[in-house]
């Protein structure tokens, strides 16, 4: 999750300024997908936390998929991914977590 969060923190300023290109969105989507895959393989939370993690993961994957296609909603989905990271920080005890500002 840290890699996803750091990538989003770096991307958000350029996205807000409409200075984020197709290659940038592709790379961000890949970072999100790889980070989610790692979390799925390596994170085994308690059932209640697992349910919340699945919600966060679903939002992140939806954002990644939208960023992969050339559409007007990519910036919106990038912001939505940032909101998912904020939810992760709210519901999980992750030492040193500071969600990207969107």
N, C-alpha and C positions, 0 to 999 in steps of 0.2 A: 504494500500500500504506500510505503514511503516513496518508491520510484514513481508511482502514478501521481502522488501528491506533488512531488517536486516538478514533474513534467507539466502538470497543470499550472502550478505557480509561475513557472517560466513562460508558459504560453498565453495566459490570460491577458497580460498587457497588450500583446500584439493582436490578439483576437478582438479586444475592445476597440483597437484603432483600425480594424479591418486590414491589418498588415500580415495576416496569416495565410499563407498560400496552400495550394493543394498538397504539395509534398510535406509541408508542415503538419497538416491534418492527418495525412497518411501515417507519418511517424508517430504522432500522438496516439492515434488509434492503435497502432502496434504496441506502443508502450503500455497502454491500458489493458489490451488483451493479454499480453505476456504477464503483466502484474496480477491480473485476475486469475490466470491459469496457475501461477505460482501460489496464490492464496488458497485456491481450491485444493491443490495438492498438499499443502503444508500446514494449513490451519484447521484444527479440529476443535472448535469451541463447543461449549455445552449446547443442548438443543435449543433453548430460547435465544441464545446469542447467535447460533447457527441460522436460525430463521431470519434474524435481523441482517446478518451478513449476506444472506441470499438476496434480500431486497437491495442492499447497497450494490452488490455484484450485478444484479439485473439492470439497475440504472446505469452503471458504468459500461456494461456491454452494449446497452442500447445507444449510449452516447458514442461509443467506439464505432459501432456499425454505421451510424448516421454520418460520422466524420469521414468514413471511407468513401462515401458517395458524394459526388459534386452536387450539393443542394444548398439552398439558402438557409436551411435550418442547422447547418453544421455549427455555427457559432452558438446558437441556442442550446444545442446538445452539449457543447463543450461547457457551457455554463451550468447545465444540468448535471454534468459529471462532477463539477466542482461542488454542487449542492450535495451530491451523494457522498463525496469525501467529507463534507461538513457533518453529515449524518453519521458517518463512520466514527469520526472523532467524538461525537456526542454520545454514542452508544457503546463504544469500546474503550477500554483502558489501554492506551498505546503510549508508552513512555515517550515524552518529548513531542507528541503529536501537535502540530500546528497546521490546520487545514489551509489550503490555498485560498486566497481571497478572490472571489469572482464578482 
